[in-house]
Amino acid sequence: MGDMVIVAYRPKPGCDEALLALTRDHVPELQRLGLATGRRALAMRSKEGVIVEVFEWKHGAIEVAHTHPDVLAMWERYAAVCDYVPLGELPEAQDLFAQFEPIDLT
């Protein structure tokens, strides 16, 4: 068992497709590096176009990621195309049953 995380990415103007491509590759790359479990990641889109991703880090991998050069490079690519958003800022997060548009990661 690892650590489940939920992260929200607001695409920068004109970067929707680039963000989507990064999100499709994100967890497979973490798995390749031995940092994410084999659990399938989920992705969804808010009404405002924010991409929300749910995935599982391997136990202790979050700390390793903060010094891993491949992960740091990936995070730089994310920073170029999106801003991270606290989940609580999404209007959907205020609903008892938050609803999002599913995104196919395949």
CYANA upper distance limits for C-alpha pairs under 8 A (distance plus 0.5 A):
  1 MET  CA     37 THR  CA      8.42
  1 MET  CA     58 LYS  CA      7.33
  1 MET  CA     59 HIS  CA      7.16
  2 GLY  CA     37 THR  CA      7.59
  2 GLY  CA     56 GLU  CA      6.47
  2 GLY  CA     57 TRP  CA      5.88
  2 GLY  CA     58 LYS  CA      4.86
  2 GLY  CA     59 HIS  CA      4.80
  2 GLY  CA     60 GLY  CA      8.27
  3 ASP  CA     56 GLU  CA      5.85
  3 ASP  CA     57 TRP  CA      5.67
  3 ASP  CA     58 LYS  CA      6.97
  3 ASP  CA     59 HIS  CA      6.71
  4 MET  CA     54 VAL  CA      7.57
  4 MET  CA     55 PHE  CA      6.20
  4 MET  CA     56 GLU  CA      4.81
  4 MET  CA     57 TRP  CA      6.91
  5 VAL  CA     54 VAL  CA      6.17
  5 VAL  CA     55 PHE  CA      6.15
  5 VAL  CA     56 GLU  CA      6.65
  5 VAL  CA     57 TRP  CA      8.06
  6 ILE  CA     52 VAL  CA      7.39
  6 ILE  CA     53 GLU  CA      6.15
  6 ILE  CA     54 VAL  CA      5.03
  6 ILE  CA     55 PHE  CA      7.32
  6 ILE  CA     87 LEU  CA      8.25
  7 VAL  CA     52 VAL  CA      6.15
  7 VAL  CA     53 GLU  CA      5.85
  7 VAL  CA     54 VAL  CA      7.12
  7 VAL  CA     84 TYR  CA      8.02
  7 VAL  CA     85 VAL  CA      8.12
  7 VAL  CA     86 PRO  CA      8.14
  7 VAL  CA     87 LEU  CA      7.48
  8 ALA  CA     50 VAL  CA      6.93
  8 ALA  CA     51 ILE  CA      6.09
  8 ALA  CA     52 VAL  CA      4.82
  8 ALA  CA     53 GLU  CA      6.88
  8 ALA  CA     84 TYR  CA      6.35
  8 ALA  CA     85 VAL  CA      5.77
  8 ALA  CA     86 PRO  CA      7.18
  8 ALA  CA     87 LEU  CA      6.61
  9 TYR  CA     50 VAL  CA      6.05
  9 TYR  CA     51 ILE  CA      5.64
  9 TYR  CA     52 VAL  CA      6.87
  9 TYR  CA     82 CYS  CA      6.34
  9 TYR  CA     83 ASP  CA      6.19
  9 TYR  CA     84 TYR  CA      5.25
  9 TYR  CA     85 VAL  CA      6.39
 10 ARG  CA     49 GLY  CA      7.48
 10 ARG  CA     50 VAL  CA      5.03
 10 ARG  CA     51 ILE  CA      6.95
 10 ARG  CA     82 CYS  CA      5.73
 10 ARG  CA     83 ASP  CA      5.65
 10 ARG  CA     84 TYR  CA      6.70
 10 ARG  CA     85 VAL  CA      6.99
 11 PRO  CA     15 CYS  CA      6.14
 11 PRO  CA     16 ASP  CA      5.96
 11 PRO  CA     19 LEU  CA      6.93
 11 PRO  CA     49 GLY  CA      8.05
 11 PRO  CA     50 VAL  CA      7.18
 11 PRO  CA     51 ILE  CA      8.34
 11 PRO  CA     81 VAL  CA      6.36
 11 PRO  CA     82 CYS  CA      4.69
 11 PRO  CA     83 ASP  CA      7.00
 12 LYS  CA     16 ASP  CA      7.77
 12 LYS  CA     81 VAL  CA      5.85
 12 LYS  CA     82 CYS  CA      5.38
 12 LYS  CA     83 ASP  CA      7.44
 15 CYS  CA     19 LEU  CA      6.56
 15 CYS  CA     81 VAL  CA      5.94
 15 CYS  CA     82 CYS  CA      7.93
 16 ASP  CA     20 LEU  CA      6.69
 16 ASP  CA     81 VAL  CA      8.34
 17 GLU  CA     21 ALA  CA      6.66
 18 ALA  CA     22 LEU  CA      6.78
 18 ALA  CA     81 VAL  CA      7.31
 19 LEU  CA     23 THR  CA      6.63
 19 LEU  CA     78 TYR  CA      7.55
 19 LEU  CA     81 VAL  CA      6.51
 19 LEU  CA     82 CYS  CA      7.42
 20 LEU  CA     24 ARG  CA      6.74
 21 ALA  CA     25 ASP  CA      6.98
 22 LEU  CA     26 HIS  CA      6.31
 22 LEU  CA     77 ARG  CA      8.47
 22 LEU  CA     78 TYR  CA      7.71
 23 THR  CA     27 VAL  CA      8.05
 23 THR  CA     53 GLU  CA      8.35
 23 THR  CA    105 LEU  CA      8.21
 24 ARG  CA     28 PRO  CA      8.33
 24 ARG  CA    105 LEU  CA      5.59
 24 ARG  CA    106 THR  CA      7.53
 25 ASP  CA     29 GLU  CA      6.51
 26 HIS  CA     30 LEU  CA      6.88
 27 VAL  CA     31 GLN  CA      6.50
 27 VAL  CA     36 ALA  CA      7.24
 27 VAL  CA     41 ALA  CA      7.33
 27 VAL  CA     55 PHE  CA      7.82
 28 PRO  CA     32 ARG  CA      6.59
 29 GLU  CA     33 LEU  CA      6.77
 30 LEU  CA     34 GLY  CA      6.77
 30 LEU  CA     35 LEU  CA      5.60
 30 LEU  CA     36 ALA  CA      5.72
 30 LEU  CA     71 VAL  CA      8.23
 31 GLN  CA     35 LEU  CA      6.04
 31 GLN  CA     36 ALA  CA      5.14
 31 GLN  CA     37 THR  CA      6.83
 31 GLN  CA     38 GLY  CA      7.40
 34 GLY  CA     58 LYS  CA      8.29
 35 LEU  CA     57 TRP  CA      6.43
 35 LEU  CA     58 LYS  CA      5.96
 35 LEU  CA     61 ALA  CA      5.68
 35 LEU  CA     62 ILE  CA      8.19
 35 LEU  CA     64 VAL  CA      8.49
 35 LEU  CA     65 ALA  CA      7.94
 36 ALA  CA     55 PHE  CA      8.30
 36 ALA  CA     56 GLU  CA      6.28
 36 ALA  CA     57 TRP  CA      4.69
 36 ALA  CA     58 LYS  CA      5.41
 36 ALA  CA     61 ALA  CA      7.88
 37 THR  CA     56 GLU  CA      6.32
 37 THR  CA     57 TRP  CA      6.39
 37 THR  CA     58 LYS  CA      5.81
 39 ARG  CA     55 PHE  CA      7.76
 39 ARG  CA     56 GLU  CA      7.14
 40 ARG  CA     55 PHE  CA      7.59
 41 ALA  CA     53 GLU  CA      7.60
 41 ALA  CA     54 VAL  CA      6.17
 41 ALA  CA     55 PHE  CA      5.16
 41 ALA  CA     56 GLU  CA      7.99
 42 LEU  CA     53 GLU  CA      6.17
 42 LEU  CA     54 VAL  CA      5.63
 42 LEU  CA     55 PHE  CA      7.15
 42 LEU  CA    103 ILE  CA      8.19
 42 LEU  CA    105 LEU  CA      8.03
 43 ALA  CA     51 ILE  CA      7.30
 43 ALA  CA     52 VAL  CA      6.03
 43 ALA  CA     53 GLU  CA      4.87
 43 ALA  CA     54 VAL  CA      6.87
 43 ALA  CA    102 PRO  CA      6.82
 43 ALA  CA    103 ILE  CA      5.79
 43 ALA  CA    104 ASP  CA      7.76
 43 ALA  CA    105 LEU  CA      7.55
 44 MET  CA     51 ILE  CA      6.16
 44 MET  CA     52 VAL  CA      5.69
 44 MET  CA     53 GLU  CA      7.04
 44 MET  CA    100 PHE  CA      6.23
 44 MET  CA    101 GLU  CA      5.80
 44 MET  CA    102 PRO  CA      4.83
 44 MET  CA    103 ILE  CA      5.39
 45 ARG  CA     49 GLY  CA      6.11
 45 ARG  CA     50 VAL  CA      5.98
 45 ARG  CA     51 ILE  CA      5.03
 45 ARG  CA     52 VAL  CA      6.54
 45 ARG  CA    100 PHE  CA      6.04
 45 ARG  CA    101 GLU  CA      5.50
 45 ARG  CA    102 PRO  CA      6.92
 45 ARG  CA    103 ILE  CA      7.34
 46 SER  CA     50 VAL  CA      5.62
 46 SER  CA     51 ILE  CA      6.96
 46 SER  CA     52 VAL  CA      7.91
 46 SER  CA     90 LEU  CA      8.07
 46 SER  CA     92 GLU  CA      7.73
 46 SER  CA     99 GLN  CA      8.39
 46 SER  CA    100 PHE  CA      5.74
 46 SER  CA    101 GLU  CA      7.00
 47 LYS  CA    100 PHE  CA      7.74
 47 LYS  CA    101 GLU  CA      8.37
 57 TRP  CA     61 ALA  CA      6.50
 57 TRP  CA     62 ILE  CA      7.14
 58 LYS  CA     62 ILE  CA      8.29
 60 GLY  CA     64 VAL  CA      7.43
 61 ALA  CA     65 ALA  CA      6.50
 62 ILE  CA     66 HIS  CA      7.24
 63 GLU  CA     67 THR  CA      8.00
 64 VAL  CA     68 HIS  CA      6.73
 65 ALA  CA     71 VAL  CA      6.37
 65 ALA  CA     72 LEU  CA      7.90
 66 HIS  CA     71 VAL  CA      7.86
 66 HIS  CA     72 LEU  CA      7.34
 67 THR  CA     71 VAL  CA      8.31
 67 THR  CA     72 LEU  CA      7.58
 68 HIS  CA     72 LEU  CA      6.64
 69 PRO  CA     73 ALA  CA      6.60
 70 ASP  CA     74 MET  CA      6.74
 71 VAL  CA     75 TRP  CA      6.66
 72 LEU  CA     76 GLU  CA      6.82
 73 ALA  CA     77 ARG  CA      6.97
 74 MET  CA     78 TYR  CA      6.88
 75 TRP  CA     79 ALA  CA      6.64
 76 GLU  CA     80 ALA  CA      6.87
 77 ARG  CA     81 VAL  CA      7.32
 78 TYR  CA     82 CYS  CA      6.36
 78 TYR  CA     83 ASP  CA      8.44
 79 ALA  CA     83 ASP  CA      6.88
 85 VAL  CA     89 GLU  CA      7.45
 86 PRO  CA     90 LEU  CA      8.12
 87 LEU  CA     93 ALA  CA      7.21
 88 GLY  CA     93 ALA  CA      6.03
 88 GLY  CA     94 GLN  CA      7.82
 89 GLU  CA     93 ALA  CA      7.64
 90 LEU  CA     94 GLN  CA      7.94
 91 PRO  CA     95 ASP  CA      8.03
 92 GLU  CA     98 ALA  CA      5.42
 92 GLU  CA     99 GLN  CA      6.90
 92 GLU  CA    100 PHE  CA      8.13
 93 ALA  CA     98 ALA  CA      6.23
 94 GLN  CA     98 ALA  CA      7.85
